[in-house]
Amino acid sequence: MLALHRALSFTLVALSLLQFAHAHAIASNAQRLARGLAPAPPKRLFDPHYRAARDDVPSSLPTSASASDPASATPPPSSSASSASSSSDPSSASSASSSSASSASSTPILPTPGTVQTGAIGVYATSTAPTKKRDTFLGYMGAYGLSSTFGTGAASDGWTYSFTEPDPLSAVVQLNHPSTPYRLTGVAIRSGPQVTLGPGNAYYLELQNSRASTPAGSAASTYVYDTYAIGYAQTTIFRVDPASGRVSVQWVNPDGSLPQTYVAAHGSSLYVTGDPAALATQLGATPTPVAIFLERPSAAP
């Protein structure tokens, strides 16, 4: 009888254990709740190392050394490592690339010596903003001085001029009117052959067209009595900036000195002087300071 009681008790315990094991074998917490059982415990507890690796953020716990051992902890990345990291970032590389491209594109491409350049001579006032190329357009240089037209076929049209790029590019050149014997010329009006420009000097030049020709660096002026010009003249006196096309005038004084010159407009005439105040006194009026450029006519306003 005692043996039977023990066997029955063992059977009941076994059934209870089997029921308990079956309840825990249910994978869905919804099924467990439907049977009146508590949700199953999570199979994996929160691991900050796993979260850091998944989210690609630094872990709050040391990954390769104990927090209690500073000497063995992984050191922070060096500045060189940071630089390498930023250079591998596509956005940083793109920014650096665009910066280089912008710098390269802002560098002017200079012409090659021996290249023939042709264009109109555009005249711009510089009285209000000397650094602006196109502040106020006054006209083109033509047969009789300033002209407001170009390419219309009229005698008063602006002329085309050409020159061959020198070597070096900063050397002075002649500005020739193609297919004619004429070229732009600095002509001293009402003077003798000894024309000296400079501060306090009343001599001045007018830019006119003549058939004269003088070599670069020559201190001698040649007398011209021509269709568009009368006076003592020099012709190889123009320096054209290879990057901007701006034209400056380099007159040679009788002693070989090279004065600083200024170009100004009054009426339809262009004047060159070494002293703007002296020029105003000679003209009896204040001329407009100008900048002149060799350019394509379509570039003008």
C-alpha positions as CSV (number, residue, x, y, z in Angstrom):
1,M,0.0,0.0,0.0
2,L,2.8,2.3,0.9
3,A,4.5,1.5,-2.4
4,L,1.4,2.4,-4.3
5,H,1.1,5.7,-2.6
6,R,4.7,6.6,-3.4
7,A,4.2,5.6,-7.0
8,L,1.1,7.8,-7.3
9,S,2.9,10.8,-5.7
10,F,5.8,10.4,-8.1
11,T,3.4,10.3,-11.0
12,L,1.7,13.6,-9.9
13,V,5.1,15.3,-9.5
14,A,6.1,14.1,-12.9
15,L,2.9,15.4,-14.5
16,S,3.4,18.8,-12.8
17,L,6.9,19.0,-14.0
18,L,5.8,18.1,-17.6
19,Q,3.1,20.8,-17.5
20,F,5.6,23.4,-16.3
21,A,8.1,22.4,-19.0
22,H,5.4,22.6,-21.6
23,A,4.4,26.0,-20.5
24,H,8.0,27.3,-20.8
25,A,8.3,25.7,-24.2
26,I,5.6,28.1,-25.6
27,A,7.6,30.6,-27.6
28,S,4.9,33.3,-27.8
29,N,4.3,35.6,-24.9
30,A,0.8,36.1,-26.3
31,Q,0.1,32.3,-25.9
32,R,1.5,32.4,-22.4
33,L,-0.7,35.3,-21.4
34,A,-3.7,33.5,-22.9
35,R,-3.0,30.5,-20.6
36,G,-2.7,32.7,-17.5
37,L,1.1,32.5,-17.4
38,A,3.6,35.3,-16.9
39,P,5.7,36.5,-20.0
40,A,8.8,34.5,-20.6
41,P,12.0,36.1,-19.4
42,P,14.3,37.7,-22.1
43,K,16.8,35.4,-23.5
44,R,19.6,38.1,-23.8
45,L,20.0,41.0,-21.3
46,F,21.0,44.5,-22.4
47,D,24.7,44.6,-23.3
48,P,26.2,48.2,-23.8
49,H,29.0,46.8,-25.9
50,Y,26.5,45.2,-28.3
51,R,24.5,48.5,-28.5
52,A,27.7,50.5,-29.2
53,A,28.8,48.2,-32.0
54,R,25.3,48.2,-33.6
55,D,24.8,52.0,-33.4
56,D,28.4,52.9,-34.2
57,V,28.7,55.1,-31.1
58,P,31.2,55.0,-28.3
59,S,30.4,52.5,-25.5
60,S,30.0,53.7,-22.0
61,L,32.1,50.8,-20.9
62,P,35.7,50.0,-21.8
63,T,35.9,47.6,-24.8
64,S,39.5,46.4,-24.6
65,A,40.6,47.2,-21.1
66,S,39.3,47.5,-17.5
67,A,38.0,50.9,-16.4
68,S,40.1,50.5,-13.3
69,D,43.3,50.3,-15.3
70,P,43.9,53.6,-17.1
71,A,47.3,52.5,-18.4
72,S,45.8,49.7,-20.4
73,A,42.8,51.7,-21.7
74,T,42.6,52.5,-25.4
75,P,44.0,56.1,-26.0
76,P,41.8,58.7,-27.8
77,P,42.5,59.1,-31.5
78,S,45.4,61.4,-32.3
79,S,45.0,64.5,-34.4
80,S,46.7,62.8,-37.3
81,A,44.2,59.9,-37.1
82,S,41.4,62.5,-37.0
83,S,42.9,64.1,-40.2
84,A,43.0,60.7,-41.9
85,S,39.5,60.0,-40.8
86,S,38.2,63.4,-42.2
87,S,40.0,62.9,-45.4
88,S,38.3,59.5,-45.9
89,D,34.9,61.2,-45.4
90,P,33.4,61.6,-48.9
91,S,31.9,64.9,-47.9
92,S,35.2,66.3,-46.7
93,A,36.9,64.9,-49.9
94,S,34.2,66.5,-52.0
95,S,34.7,69.9,-50.2
96,A,38.4,69.8,-50.6
97,S,38.0,68.8,-54.3
98,S,35.6,71.6,-55.0
99,S,37.9,74.1,-53.1
100,S,40.8,73.0,-55.3
101,A,38.7,73.2,-58.5
102,S,37.5,76.7,-57.5
103,S,41.1,77.8,-56.8
104,A,42.2,76.4,-60.2
105,S,39.3,78.0,-62.0
106,S,40.1,81.4,-60.5
107,T,43.7,81.3,-61.9
108,P,43.8,83.1,-65.3
109,I,45.1,81.2,-68.3
110,L,47.8,83.4,-69.8
111,P,48.4,83.6,-73.6
112,T,51.4,82.2,-75.3
113,P,54.1,84.6,-76.7
114,G,53.7,85.0,-80.4
115,T,49.8,84.8,-80.3
116,V,48.1,87.5,-82.3
117,Q,45.4,89.3,-80.2
118,T,42.7,91.4,-81.9
119,G,39.9,93.5,-80.4
120,A,38.5,96.9,-79.8
121,I,39.8,99.4,-77.3
122,G,37.1,100.0,-74.7
123,V,37.3,103.1,-72.6
124,Y,35.8,103.1,-69.0
125,A,35.6,105.9,-66.5
126,T,37.3,105.2,-63.2
127,S,36.4,108.2,-61.2
128,T,33.8,106.5,-59.0
129,A,35.3,103.0,-58.6
130,P,38.8,102.6,-60.0
131,T,38.9,98.8,-59.3
132,K,35.8,98.1,-61.5
133,K,36.5,97.4,-65.1
134,R,33.1,98.3,-66.4
135,D,32.0,101.0,-64.0
136,T,31.0,103.5,-66.7
137,F,31.5,102.7,-70.4
138,L,32.5,105.8,-72.4
139,G,33.1,104.3,-75.9
140,Y,35.6,102.8,-78.2
141,M,38.8,104.3,-79.6
142,G,38.4,105.1,-83.3
143,A,39.9,107.2,-86.0
144,Y,39.0,110.5,-84.4
145,G,39.1,109.6,-80.7
146,L,36.1,108.2,-78.7
147,S,33.3,106.6,-80.6
148,S,30.0,105.3,-79.3
149,T,29.6,102.8,-82.2
150,F,31.4,99.8,-83.5
151,G,30.9,97.8,-86.7
152,T,28.3,100.1,-88.3
153,G,30.5,101.0,-91.3
154,A,30.5,104.7,-90.3
155,A,33.8,106.7,-90.5
156,S,33.3,107.5,-86.8
157,D,33.1,103.8,-85.8
158,G,35.5,102.4,-83.2
159,W,38.6,100.7,-84.7
160,T,39.9,97.2,-84.4
161,Y,43.5,96.9,-83.1
162,S,45.9,94.0,-82.9
163,F,49.2,93.0,-81.5
164,T,51.5,90.0,-81.1
165,E,52.0,88.8,-77.6
166,P,55.6,89.6,-76.6
167,D,58.1,87.6,-74.7
168,P,58.0,88.4,-71.9
169,L,54.3,89.1,-71.8
170,S,54.9,92.3,-69.8
171,A,56.9,93.9,-72.7
172,V,55.6,96.9,-74.6
173,V,54.0,96.5,-78.0
174,Q,52.5,98.5,-80.9
175,L,48.7,98.4,-81.3
176,N,48.2,98.2,-85.1
177,H,45.0,98.8,-87.1
178,P,44.8,95.6,-89.2
179,S,45.2,95.9,-93.0
180,T,46.2,99.6,-92.8
181,P,49.4,101.4,-92.1
182,Y,47.9,103.1,-89.0
183,R,48.6,102.3,-85.4
184,L,47.7,103.9,-82.0
185,T,50.2,106.5,-81.1
186,G,51.1,108.8,-78.2
187,V,51.4,112.3,-79.7
188,A,52.7,115.3,-77.9
189,I,50.6,118.3,-78.8
190,R,52.2,121.8,-79.1
191,S,55.7,120.8,-78.0
192,G,59.2,120.4,-79.2
193,P,61.0,117.0,-79.7
194,Q,62.1,116.9,-76.0
195,V,58.9,115.7,-74.4
196,T,59.2,115.0,-70.7
197,L,56.2,113.7,-68.7
198,G,56.1,113.7,-64.9
199,P,54.9,115.5,-61.8
200,G,54.8,119.3,-62.2
201,N,55.3,118.9,-66.0
202,A,52.8,120.6,-68.3
203,Y,53.5,118.4,-71.3
204,Y,50.9,115.8,-72.2
205,L,50.0,113.4,-75.0
206,E,46.9,112.7,-77.0
207,L,46.2,109.1,-78.2
208,Q,45.8,109.4,-82.0
209,N,46.3,107.1,-85.0
210,S,49.4,107.6,-87.2
211,R,51.6,105.9,-89.7
212,A,54.7,106.5,-87.5
213,S,56.7,103.7,-85.9
214,T,59.3,104.0,-83.1
215,P,61.1,101.0,-81.4
216,A,60.5,99.9,-77.9
217,G,62.5,101.7,-75.3
218,S,63.5,104.5,-77.6
219,A,63.8,108.0,-76.0
220,A,63.5,109.7,-79.3
221,S,60.2,111.0,-80.6
222,T,59.4,111.2,-84.3
223,Y,57.5,114.1,-85.8
224,V,54.3,113.1,-87.6
225,Y,52.0,115.2,-89.8
226,D,49.3,112.7,-90.7
227,T,45.6,112.3,-91.4
228,Y,44.7,111.8,-87.8
229,A,47.8,113.1,-85.9
230,I,50.2,116.0,-85.7
231,G,53.1,116.3,-83.3
232,Y,56.0,114.3,-81.8
233,A,55.2,110.7,-81.3
234,Q,56.2,107.3,-79.9
235,T,54.4,104.1,-80.9
236,T,55.8,101.0,-79.1
237,I,54.6,102.3,-75.7
238,F,51.6,100.1,-74.9
239,R,51.6,97.4,-72.3
240,V,48.7,95.0,-72.4
241,D,48.0,93.0,-69.2
242,P,47.9,89.3,-70.3
243,A,45.2,88.5,-67.7
244,S,42.8,91.4,-67.9
245,G,43.6,93.1,-71.2
246,R,44.1,96.4,-69.5
247,V,46.3,98.7,-71.6
248,S,48.8,101.1,-69.9
249,V,51.0,103.7,-71.6
250,Q,54.8,103.6,-71.0
251,W,56.3,106.8,-72.5
252,V,60.1,107.1,-72.5
253,N,61.4,110.5,-71.5
254,P,64.4,112.1,-73.3
255,D,66.7,111.0,-70.4
256,G,65.5,107.4,-70.7
257,S,63.4,107.5,-67.5
258,L,59.9,105.9,-67.5
259,P,57.3,108.1,-65.8
260,Q,54.1,107.0,-64.2
261,T,51.3,107.9,-66.6
262,Y,47.6,108.5,-66.3
263,V,45.0,108.3,-69.0
264,A,42.0,110.7,-69.0
265,A,39.1,111.7,-71.3
266,H,37.8,115.1,-72.2
267,G,35.2,115.4,-74.9
268,S,36.1,112.8,-77.6
269,S,39.8,112.9,-76.9
270,L,42.0,110.6,-74.8
271,Y,45.0,112.2,-73.0
272,V,48.1,110.8,-71.3
273,T,49.8,112.8,-68.6
274,G,52.4,112.5,-65.8
275,D,50.4,115.0,-63.7
276,P,46.6,115.1,-63.8
277,A,46.4,118.5,-62.1
278,A,48.7,120.0,-64.6
279,L,46.7,118.4,-67.4
280,A,43.5,120.0,-66.0
281,T,45.2,123.4,-66.0
282,Q,46.3,123.0,-69.6
283,L,42.8,121.9,-70.8
284,G,41.0,124.5,-68.6
285,A,38.7,121.7,-67.4
286,T,38.9,118.6,-65.2
287,P,39.1,115.5,-67.5
288,T,37.7,112.1,-66.5
289,P,40.2,109.5,-65.4
290,V,39.8,106.4,-67.5
291,A,41.0,102.8,-67.9
292,I,41.4,101.3,-71.4
293,F,41.1,97.6,-72.3
294,L,41.7,95.6,-75.4
295,E,38.5,93.5,-75.6
296,R,35.9,92.0,-77.9
297,P,33.3,94.7,-78.7
298,S,30.4,92.4,-77.4
299,A,32.0,92.6,-73.9
300,A,31.1,96.3,-73.6
301,P,27.7,97.4,-72.2
